[in-house]
Amino acid sequence: MPILIDTNILLRSVQPSHPMHLAAVRALEVLIKKEETLFLAIQNVAEFWNAATRPAANNGLGFTIEEAQEEVSKLEEFFQILSENAASYALWKTLVIDNRVSGVQVHDARLVAVMRTHNIEQIMTFNVSDFTRFSEIEAIHPDGFPGQG
């Protein structure tokens, strides 16, 4: 089954000292072993770049541009990148209006719109509660992913 991988999974997977690192890496290993098709939205890559290049003092990873570029190149080799289009934009507008989405959660609605446009029903994320308002998709925490452990 195709699965979108949320940015927080990507970030934790490149932070060996983070408490969630092992859960992120193990969950990705399970998906790979099951030969699942793994996707990222363009937004995931942009969010990754944002956090990766932000100083550690500002809750970032403190990567140089070159380090971030290297990590993004790895992501591009490993994951399929989903395009956005007029259909995903129209769906995003519907989702934010119908679900009364505001603030930072508009980004989650954007991921859901891209997922639905590409017929992807699952997202793996550490922030499952951020997606509960969207009944069209299923958010799965890495610790609870079938086949984990």
N, C-alpha and C positions, 0 to 999 in steps of 0.2 A: 504494500500500500504506500503511495507517495506521502511523504511527510515534510512539512516545512520546519526548519530548525530556527528557533528564536535566537536573537542576538545574544541573550544572556548565556546561552549554552556555548556559543562560539567564544565569548570572552572568557568564560571560566575554563574552557578547554586549553587556553594558552596561558593560564595562570597557575603553574604547578603549586604555588604556596596558598592558593585560595581554598577555603574549606569545601567548596562545591566542585572543585576541579575533578576529583575522582568520580563523582556521580556523573558529571558531564561526559568525561572520557569513556566511562563504562557504558553509558547509554548509547553513545555513538558507536562503540564497538559492537554492541548487540545489534543495532540497526544494520551495520555493515555486514555482520555475520549472516543476518537474515536476508541480505541482498535487497534491502529496501531502497527505493529511489529517494534520495535526499535533496531537498530544495532550499534555496534562499531567495528572498525577494531583494530587489535592488536596495530597498530600505534597510534590510539587515546588514548589507555590506557598508552602507553609509553610516549606520549607527556603530558598527564595529570600528570603522575608521575614526569616527568621532571619539569614542572611548579609548581606543588604542593610542591615539596621538595626544590626548589630553594629559596634562601633567598628573603624576601620581598624587600630588598634594590637592588636586581638584577631582579626586575620585576617578582618575584615568589610569592607564597602564604606563604612560610615559614613554611610549615607543617613538623612535625617530620616524621620519617620513619613509626612510628606506626600510626599516623594520616593519612598518605597517604595510608597505607595498609588498614585501616578501610574504607576509601572512595572508594578504588579500589574494595574491597569486596562488597560494596553496588552497585557499577557499574555492577559487575559480576552477582549479583542477579537480577538486573533490566533490563539489556540489553543483547542481544545475541551477543557474540563475534565471528566475522568472521575470518576464517582461511585464511592464505595466502598459495599459492602453486606455482608450476612451471608455471601454466597458468596465474596467476595474475602477476608473474614476467615478463613473456614474453609480456603480454599486457602493463605493465608499460614501458618496453623498447620501445615498439612501440609508446606509447603515448608521451614519452619525446622526441623521435626523430621526429615524425611527427608533433608535436606541438611546436617544438623548445623550450622545457622547460629547464630552467637552474636555478641554485641557489636554494633558499629555496622552490620554487614552485615544485620541484621534489616530495616533500611530498604530495602536493595536487594531483599530477598525480598518486601517489601510492594509495591514497584513491580511486580515480576514477577507477583504475585498479581492486582493490578489489571489489568495487561496481559492476562493469560490470561482473566480474567473478561470482558474486553471484546474478546477475539479479536484482540489486537494482538501481533504476533510480533517486532517490531523496536524497539530503543531506540538512540537516538544519544547517545553519552556519550564523555567523555574517559577514563573509567575502565572500559574494556572488560573488564579482568581481574576486576573485581568481579562480573561476571555470568557468568563461564565455567562455574560450577557448575550453572547453570540451562539445561539442554539444550532446554527448551521455547521459549526465545526466542533471538534473535540480537542481540548488542550490536555496534554499528558505531561506529568512531571517525570523527570528522568528516573527518580527512585521507584516510580510505579509503572514503568514501561514493561509490557509483557515480554518475558524472556530475560529480564534484568536479574542479575545475581545468579 
